[in-house]
Amino acid sequence: MATWTRPTIDTKFHIDYEWWQTSGRSVRLYLLEQLCDECKQRFATHRETETVDWVNPDTGEVTEEDALLQCLKQMCAQKPDFIDERVPLTAAVFRIFLINDNTPLSCQELHKTITWKLPEMILSTLTGRTTYLGLRPA
C-alpha cells in the first residue's frame, strides 16, 4: 500500500483523463474552447473531428492525430497570447500539458512558462480542495 505524501513544487503533475470521464465532463468540448478564434471558425463542433492524417513536417511520416489537438499545437500555441497573464492559471497549465503531449511537469517547470506566477502559487492552485480540469499529481 502506497503512502500519501503532500505534493511539493517538485511534484510532477499532468492531465488525468480518467478524471474527465468520471466527472461526466467532455475534455474534447473544453479543448474546443481553448482554440484561438481562427481555429474555432474551422471547427464548428468537437464532434466528427476526432482524427485526421497529419504529416510530420520533419520526417514526412503520416500518422492519425486528433484534429483539435493538432490545430491547437500547430496554430494556437504559436500565438503570443496563447499562454499569458490574461489566461486563467488552470487554463494556462492545461494548455501547457496539451502542447507537451501531457508529459508530467513540476510547478518549478511550469513556472518557466508561467513566469508571472510563483511555483508556490501554482502548487497551491493545483492542490486545493477542488480538482481543476483533471490537473493532478502524476
KETI-954266 format. One record per residue: residue number from 0; residue in three letters; x, y, z of N, C-alpha, C in turn. Coordinates in pm, 1 decimal. Layout:
[r NUM, 'Ala', [X, Y, Z], [X, Y, Z], [X, Y, Z]];
...
# end
This chain:
[r 0, 'Met', [84.1, -118.2, 0.0], [0.0, 0.0, 0.0], [89.0, 125.0, 0.0]];
[r 1, 'Ala', [63.7, 214.0, -96.0], [143.9, 335.1, -108.1], [101.9, 436.4, -1.6]];
[r 2, 'Thr', [198.2, 511.0, 47.7], [167.7, 614.3, 145.7], [153.9, 747.8, 73.1]];
[r 3, 'Trp', [61.8, 829.5, 121.8], [38.3, 960.3, 61.8], [141.4, 1058.7, 113.2]];
[r 4, 'Thr', [195.2, 1138.2, 23.6], [285.4, 1246.4, 63.3], [231.3, 1376.7, 5.2]];
[r 5, 'Arg', [245.8, 1482.2, 80.7], [198.8, 1613.7, 35.3], [281.2, 1657.2, -86.6]];
[r 6, 'Pro', [212.3, 1698.4, -194.4], [284.5, 1747.0, -312.5], [368.5, 1871.2, -279.5]];
[r 7, 'Thr', [480.1, 1882.8, -346.9], [569.2, 1997.6, -332.6], [584.6, 2064.2, -469.0]];
[r 8, 'Ile', [662.8, 2169.8, -474.8], [684.2, 2237.0, -603.7], [762.9, 2148.6, -700.3]];
[r 9, 'Asp', [818.9, 2037.9, -650.7], [891.1, 1944.6, -737.3], [807.3, 1823.6, -777.9]];
[r 10, 'Thr', [685.0, 1812.1, -725.2], [594.9, 1702.9, -762.6], [550.2, 1722.3, -907.3]];
[r 11, 'Lys', [551.3, 1616.2, -983.3], [508.5, 1622.9, -1123.4], [356.3, 1612.8, -1131.6]];
[r 12, 'Phe', [297.4, 1694.2, -1218.0], [153.4, 1695.0, -1243.5], [128.6, 1661.8, -1390.4]];
[r 13, 'His', [5.3, 1628.0, -1421.9], [-36.4, 1600.9, -1559.5], [-188.2, 1613.7, -1566.8]];
[r 14, 'Ile', [-244.3, 1596.8, -1687.5], [-388.7, 1591.6, -1704.3], [-430.1, 1446.9, -1681.5]];
[r 15, 'Asp', [-517.2, 1425.8, -1585.4], [-570.8, 1293.2, -1556.8], [-699.1, 1277.3, -1638.7]];
[r 16, 'Tyr', [-688.8, 1209.0, -1752.6], [-803.5, 1195.0, -1841.2], [-913.5, 1108.4, -1779.1]];
[r 17, 'Glu', [-879.1, 1023.0, -1685.8], [-980.6, 944.4, -1615.8], [-1072.5, 1036.4, -1534.6]];
[r 18, 'Trp', [-1016.8, 1144.1, -1477.8], [-1096.8, 1241.3, -1404.5], [-1206.5, 1297.7, -1494.7]];
[r 19, 'Trp', [-1172.9, 1326.3, -1621.0], [-1271.3, 1380.1, -1715.1], [-1384.8, 1281.0, -1735.4]];
[r 20, 'Gln', [-1351.1, 1153.7, -1748.7], [-1454.2, 1051.1, -1769.2], [-1544.0, 1038.3, -1646.8]];
[r 21, 'Thr', [-1485.3, 1030.2, -1528.4], [-1564.4, 1009.0, -1407.5], [-1642.8, 1133.2, -1365.9]];
[r 22, 'Ser', [-1598.6, 1250.4, -1408.2], [-1670.3, 1373.1, -1372.3], [-1785.6, 1402.2, -1467.6]];
[r 23, 'Gly', [-1793.0, 1326.7, -1576.6], [-1900.7, 1347.2, -1672.5], [-1881.0, 1468.4, -1761.5]];
[r 24, 'Arg', [-1760.5, 1521.9, -1763.3], [-1729.4, 1638.6, -1846.7], [-1659.5, 1593.5, -1974.1]];
[r 25, 'Ser', [-1670.2, 1673.1, -2077.8], [-1609.5, 1640.0, -2206.8], [-1477.4, 1714.6, -2224.3]];
[r 26, 'Val', [-1368.5, 1641.4, -2226.2], [-1238.3, 1703.6, -2247.5], [-1230.3, 1761.6, -2388.9]];
[r 27, 'Arg', [-1298.8, 1698.4, -2484.2], [-1295.2, 1749.6, -2622.4], [-1369.8, 1882.6, -2632.8]];
[r 28, 'Leu', [-1479.0, 1897.7, -2559.5], [-1551.1, 2024.2, -2560.3], [-1465.0, 2134.1, -2498.7]];
[r 29, 'Tyr', [-1394.9, 2102.1, -2390.2], [-1306.0, 2200.7, -2328.6], [-1187.8, 2231.4, -2420.8]];
[r 30, 'Leu', [-1138.7, 2130.7, -2489.5], [-1029.8, 2150.7, -2585.5], [-1074.3, 2248.2, -2694.6]];
[r 31, 'Leu', [-1196.0, 2233.2, -2742.4], [-1250.3, 2325.2, -2843.4], [-1249.4, 2468.9, -2790.9]];
[r 32, 'Glu', [-1282.7, 2486.6, -2662.9], [-1284.6, 2620.2, -2602.8], [-1145.0, 2681.7, -2594.1]];
[r 33, 'Gln', [-1040.5, 2600.6, -2595.8], [-903.7, 2650.7, -2584.3], [-846.2, 2699.2, -2717.3]];
[r 34, 'Leu', [-914.6, 2670.1, -2825.8], [-864.8, 2709.3, -2957.2], [-870.3, 2860.4, -2976.6]];
[r 35, 'Cys', [-781.2, 2910.1, -3057.9], [-782.1, 3052.2, -3094.2], [-904.6, 3078.0, -3182.8]];
[r 36, 'Asp', [-938.9, 3204.4, -3201.1], [-1058.2, 3239.4, -3278.8], [-1051.7, 3183.5, -3420.5]];
[r 37, 'Glu', [-935.5, 3187.9, -3481.2], [-919.2, 3136.7, -3617.6], [-950.5, 2987.3, -3625.0]];
[r 38, 'Cys', [-900.9, 2911.8, -3530.3], [-925.3, 2767.3, -3530.2], [-1069.2, 2735.4, -3489.5]];
[r 39, 'Lys', [-1127.6, 2815.3, -3402.3], [-1267.3, 2793.4, -3365.6], [-1358.0, 2805.7, -3487.3]];
[r 40, 'Gln', [-1321.6, 2892.2, -3581.0], [-1400.5, 2905.9, -3703.3], [-1389.4, 2781.4, -3790.8]];
[r 41, 'Arg', [-1277.9, 2712.8, -3783.1], [-1257.5, 2590.1, -3862.2], [-1338.3, 2473.6, -3808.1]];
[r 42, 'Phe', [-1362.4, 2472.7, -3675.7], [-1432.2, 2362.2, -3610.8], [-1558.8, 2414.3, -3545.2]];
[r 43, 'Ala', [-1671.6, 2388.9, -3607.2], [-1799.0, 2434.5, -3551.2], [-1835.3, 2355.7, -3425.8]];
[r 44, 'Thr', [-1784.8, 2233.3, -3414.6], [-1816.5, 2147.3, -3302.0], [-1697.3, 2057.3, -3272.3]];
[r 45, 'His', [-1700.7, 1992.7, -3156.3], [-1592.7, 1900.0, -3120.3], [-1621.6, 1759.4, -3172.1]];
[r 46, 'Arg', [-1736.7, 1740.4, -3231.4], [-1774.0, 1609.6, -3285.0], [-1728.8, 1596.2, -3430.9]];
[r 47, 'Glu', [-1710.3, 1477.1, -3475.0], [-1671.7, 1445.1, -3612.9], [-1540.8, 1513.0, -3653.9]];
[r 48, 'Thr', [-1456.3, 1540.4, -3557.6], [-1325.7, 1599.3, -3586.9], [-1217.5, 1518.2, -3518.8]];
[r 49, 'Glu', [-1252.5, 1396.2, -3478.0], [-1162.1, 1325.1, -3390.2], [-1024.3, 1295.9, -3447.8]];
[r 50, 'Thr', [-1015.9, 1245.1, -3570.3], [-883.4, 1213.7, -3623.0], [-866.0, 1267.6, -3764.4]];
[r 51, 'Val', [-743.6, 1303.1, -3792.4], [-703.8, 1345.8, -3926.4], [-568.0, 1284.0, -3955.2]];
[r 52, 'Asp', [-534.6, 1271.8, -4081.5], [-399.4, 1231.1, -4117.7], [-310.8, 1353.4, -4103.8]];
[r 53, 'Trp', [-205.6, 1340.8, -4025.5], [-114.4, 1452.1, -4003.0], [22.9, 1412.6, -4053.9]];
[r 54, 'Val', [84.8, 1500.7, -4130.5], [217.3, 1475.8, -4186.4], [319.4, 1549.9, -4102.8]];
[r 55, 'Asn', [412.1, 1475.1, -4043.4], [520.1, 1535.4, -3966.3], [608.0, 1614.1, -4062.5]];
[r 56, 'Pro', [621.1, 1746.6, -4042.5], [698.4, 1827.5, -4137.1], [847.4, 1793.7, -4139.6]];
[r 57, 'Asp', [898.9, 1733.9, -4033.3], [1041.1, 1699.7, -4028.7], [1072.2, 1565.2, -4092.3]];
[r 58, 'Thr', [982.9, 1466.8, -4069.0], [1012.4, 1330.3, -4117.1], [928.1, 1287.7, -4236.0]];
[r 59, 'Gly', [816.4, 1357.1, -4259.5], [726.2, 1317.5, -4366.8], [635.6, 1200.5, -4328.0]];
[r 60, 'Glu', [650.3, 1151.0, -4204.2], [569.2, 1039.1, -4158.2], [424.0, 1084.2, -4140.4]];
[r 61, 'Val', [331.5, 1000.3, -4186.6], [189.3, 1028.6, -4174.7], [132.3, 946.2, -4059.9]];
[r 62, 'Thr', [65.0, 1013.9, -3966.4], [1.3, 945.4, -3853.9], [-139.6, 1000.6, -3836.8]];
[r 63, 'Glu', [-225.7, 922.0, -3771.1], [-359.0, 970.9, -3736.4], [-348.2, 1048.1, -3605.8]];
[r 64, 'Glu', [-398.3, 1170.7, -3605.0], [-390.1, 1256.7, -3488.2], [-525.9, 1320.2, -3461.7]];
[r 65, 'Asp', [-545.5, 1368.2, -3341.5], [-666.0, 1440.0, -3304.7], [-663.9, 1576.6, -3373.8]];
[r 66, 'Ala', [-767.9, 1606.1, -3450.8], [-771.3, 1729.3, -3529.8], [-768.7, 1854.0, -3442.3]];
[r 67, 'Leu', [-846.9, 1854.4, -3334.6], [-849.5, 1971.9, -3246.8], [-714.2, 1994.6, -3181.4]];
[r 68, 'Leu', [-654.6, 1886.5, -3133.7], [-526.1, 1897.4, -3065.8], [-416.6, 1942.2, -3161.8]];
[r 69, 'Gln', [-416.8, 1889.9, -3282.6], [-314.8, 1931.2, -3379.3], [-330.1, 2078.1, -3416.8]];
[r 70, 'Cys', [-454.1, 2123.2, -3431.6], [-476.8, 2264.2, -3462.4], [-425.1, 2350.2, -3347.6]];
[r 71, 'Leu', [-455.9, 2309.3, -3224.7], [-410.8, 2382.6, -3107.3], [-257.8, 2388.0, -3102.3]];
[r 72, 'Lys', [-193.5, 2274.1, -3124.8], [-47.6, 2267.9, -3114.2], [22.7, 2339.4, -3229.1]];
[r 73, 'Gln', [-31.0, 2326.3, -3349.7], [37.5, 2381.0, -3466.6], [6.0, 2528.1, -3493.2]];
[r 74, 'Met', [-112.8, 2573.5, -3452.3], [-151.1, 2711.3, -3482.3], [-168.1, 2796.1, -3355.7]];
[r 75, 'Cys', [-257.6, 2754.5, -3267.6], [-291.1, 2835.9, -3150.0], [-169.9, 2858.6, -3060.2]];
[r 76, 'Ala', [-95.1, 2752.5, -3034.9], [19.2, 2761.5, -2942.6], [128.8, 2853.9, -2994.2]];
[r 77, 'Gln', [126.3, 2885.6, -3122.1], [227.8, 2973.7, -3179.0], [196.0, 3121.7, -3155.9]];
[r 78, 'Lys', [75.5, 3149.5, -3112.1], [34.5, 3288.4, -3091.6], [83.1, 3337.9, -2954.3]];
[r 79, 'Pro', [130.0, 3460.9, -2946.2], [188.0, 3510.8, -2820.1], [90.5, 3517.1, -2703.6]];
[r 80, 'Asp', [-38.9, 3525.9, -2730.8], [-135.7, 3535.0, -2621.1], [-196.0, 3399.7, -2583.0]];
[r 81, 'Phe', [-144.7, 3290.7, -2637.2], [-199.1, 3158.1, -2606.0], [-180.8, 3124.9, -2458.1]];
[r 82, 'Ile', [-64.1, 3157.8, -2405.2], [-37.7, 3141.8, -2261.9], [22.7, 3272.8, -2213.9]];
[r 83, 'Asp', [-60.2, 3354.3, -2151.2], [-11.7, 3480.3, -2094.5], [-91.0, 3513.7, -1968.5]];
[r 84, 'Glu', [-64.5, 3630.0, -1910.0], [-123.1, 3667.8, -1781.7], [-275.0, 3676.7, -1784.3]];
[r 85, 'Arg', [-334.0, 3694.0, -1902.0], [-479.6, 3707.9, -1911.0], [-552.0, 3572.9, -1909.1]];
[r 86, 'Val', [-478.1, 3465.8, -1928.7], [-537.2, 3331.8, -1927.6], [-542.9, 3283.5, -1782.7]];
[r 87, 'Pro', [-658.4, 3230.6, -1738.3], [-663.7, 3177.5, -1600.9], [-553.1, 3074.2, -1578.0]];
[r 88, 'Leu', [-500.7, 3071.1, -1457.4], [-387.5, 2983.8, -1425.9], [-414.5, 2838.5, -1462.6]];
[r 89, 'Thr', [-531.1, 2787.3, -1425.0], [-558.8, 2646.4, -1454.0], [-565.2, 2621.2, -1605.1]];
[r 90, 'Ala', [-619.5, 2714.8, -1680.0], [-624.2, 2700.1, -1826.0], [-483.0, 2705.2, -1884.4]];
[r 91, 'Ala', [-397.1, 2791.9, -1831.6], [-258.7, 2800.1, -1879.1], [-185.4, 2668.7, -1855.1]];
[r 92, 'Val', [-202.2, 2611.8, -1735.7], [-138.7, 2483.4, -1704.5], [-192.3, 2375.2, -1797.3]];
[r 93, 'Phe', [-323.6, 2370.4, -1814.2], [-386.8, 2273.3, -1903.4], [-329.3, 2284.9, -2044.5]];
[r 94, 'Arg', [-317.2, 2407.5, -2094.8], [-264.1, 2430.1, -2229.8], [-119.1, 2381.7, -2241.0]];
[r 95, 'Ile', [-41.3, 2404.6, -2136.8], [98.0, 2356.8, -2139.8], [101.0, 2205.7, -2154.2]];
[r 96, 'Phe', [17.9, 2135.9, -2077.1], [15.5, 1989.8, -2087.7], [-35.5, 1944.8, -2223.9]];
[r 97, 'Leu', [-129.6, 2016.8, -2282.6], [-177.8, 1980.4, -2415.4], [-66.1, 1988.8, -2519.7]];
[r 98, 'Ile', [9.9, 2097.2, -2515.6], [112.1, 2115.0, -2619.1], [237.1, 2031.3, -2595.2]];
[r 99, 'Asn', [254.4, 1978.8, -2472.4], [372.4, 1894.1, -2448.0], [335.0, 1746.1, -2438.0]];
[r 100, 'Asp', [218.4, 1710.3, -2498.7], [172.4, 1570.6, -2501.7], [151.8, 1512.9, -2362.4]];
[r 101, 'Asn', [112.4, 1597.3, -2268.1], [80.9, 1558.2, -2130.7], [201.1, 1498.6, -2056.2]];
[r 102, 'Thr', [318.7, 1540.1, -2094.1], [439.1, 1499.2, -2021.1], [433.7, 1563.0, -1882.9]];
[r 103, 'Pro', [442.9, 1483.7, -1775.5], [434.6, 1540.9, -1641.0], [542.0, 1647.9, -1615.6]];
[r 104, 'Leu', [499.5, 1755.3, -1549.8], [588.3, 1866.0, -1515.3], [563.1, 1907.7, -1371.0]];
[r 105, 'Ser', [666.2, 1957.8, -1307.5], [653.6, 2010.7, -1171.4], [611.5, 2157.4, -1178.5]];
[r 106, 'Cys', [573.9, 2210.8, -1065.5], [538.4, 2352.8, -1058.7], [659.4, 2440.5, -1091.1]];
[r 107, 'Gln', [777.2, 2392.9, -1055.3], [901.7, 2464.6, -1091.4], [913.5, 2472.2, -1243.6]];
[r 108, 'Glu', [886.5, 2358.8, -1309.5], [896.6, 2353.7, -1455.6], [785.2, 2434.8, -1521.4]];
[r 109, 'Leu', [664.8, 2429.5, -1466.8], [553.8, 2508.1, -1520.9], [583.1, 2657.6, -1509.1]];
[r 110, 'His', [650.2, 2696.3, -1401.8], [685.0, 2837.6, -1378.4], [775.7, 2892.7, -1488.8]];
[r 111, 'Lys', [849.0, 2808.8, -1557.6], [935.4, 2856.0, -1667.2], [852.8, 2916.3, -1780.1]];
[r 112, 'Thr', [729.4, 2868.7, -1796.4], [638.4, 2925.7, -1896.5], [543.8, 3025.9, -1832.6]];
[r 113, 'Ile', [494.6, 2993.5, -1714.5], [401.0, 3081.0, -1642.5], [482.8, 3166.5, -1544.7]];
[r 114, 'Thr', [561.4, 3254.5, -1599.8], [658.3, 3331.4, -1520.4], [593.1, 3431.6, -1425.5]];
[r 115, 'Trp', [468.8, 3468.7, -1449.9], [400.9, 3567.6, -1366.6], [340.9, 3507.2, -1240.0]];
[r 116, 'Lys', [350.3, 3375.3, -1223.6], [303.5, 3309.5, -1101.1], [419.0, 3231.8, -1039.6]];
[r 117, 'Leu', [438.3, 3246.9, -910.0], [543.2, 3172.0, -840.6], [507.0, 3023.6, -835.3]];
[r 118, 'Pro', [608.5, 2936.4, -831.8], [580.4, 2792.4, -823.7], [489.2, 2756.5, -706.2]];
[r 119, 'Glu', [504.0, 2826.6, -593.9], [420.5, 2800.2, -476.8], [273.2, 2832.8, -503.1]];
[r 120, 'Met', [246.2, 2937.0, -581.0], [108.2, 2973.3, -616.5], [49.4, 2869.5, -712.3]];
[r 121, 'Ile', [130.1, 2822.6, -805.2], [84.7, 2717.2, -896.3], [51.1, 2592.3, -815.7]];
[r 122, 'Leu', [139.1, 2556.1, -723.9], [116.7, 2438.6, -638.8], [-11.1, 2454.8, -556.5]];
[r 123, 'Ser', [-29.5, 2569.7, -497.5], [-147.7, 2595.5, -415.5], [-275.9, 2578.1, -496.5]];
[r 124, 'Thr', [-275.2, 2624.6, -618.0], [-393.0, 2612.6, -704.8], [-417.0, 2467.6, -744.3]];
[r 125, 'Leu', [-311.3, 2395.8, -778.3], [-325.8, 2257.5, -824.9], [-357.1, 2159.4, -713.1]];
[r 126, 'Thr', [-331.9, 2197.7, -588.6], [-354.1, 2104.0, -477.6], [-464.1, 2147.8, -383.3]];
[r 127, 'Gly', [-544.6, 2243.7, -427.1], [-655.8, 2288.2, -342.8], [-763.6, 2181.6, -331.8]];
[r 128, 'Arg', [-869.9, 2214.4, -263.7], [-980.1, 2119.6, -241.8], [-1047.5, 2076.7, -371.5]];
[r 129, 'Thr', [-1045.7, 2163.2, -472.3], [-1110.6, 2135.4, -599.3], [-1007.6, 2090.3, -702.4]];
[r 130, 'Thr', [-1040.9, 1984.6, -777.3], [-956.8, 1943.5, -888.6], [-1003.8, 2021.3, -1010.8]];
[r 131, 'Tyr', [-914.2, 2097.8, -1068.7], [-946.3, 2176.5, -1187.1], [-895.5, 2104.7, -1310.7]];
[r 132, 'Leu', [-986.4, 2084.9, -1405.6], [-952.7, 2035.0, -1538.8], [-874.0, 1904.1, -1536.6]];
[r 133, 'Gly', [-889.0, 1825.8, -1432.6], [-819.1, 1698.3, -1424.0], [-670.3, 1711.7, -1396.1]];
[r 134, 'Leu', [-627.6, 1829.3, -1351.9], [-485.5, 1853.9, -1322.8], [-453.3, 1793.1, -1187.0]];
[r 135, 'Arg', [-375.2, 1685.2, -1189.6], [-343.4, 1608.5, -1068.6], [-198.9, 1564.9, -1068.8]];
[r 136, 'Pro', [-149.4, 1527.0, -950.7], [-14.3, 1470.0, -947.3], [-5.3, 1345.8, -1036.1]];
[r 137, 'Ala', [105.6, 1332.5, -1103.3], [124.7, 1218.1, -1194.7], [152.1, 1091.7, -1115.2]];
# end
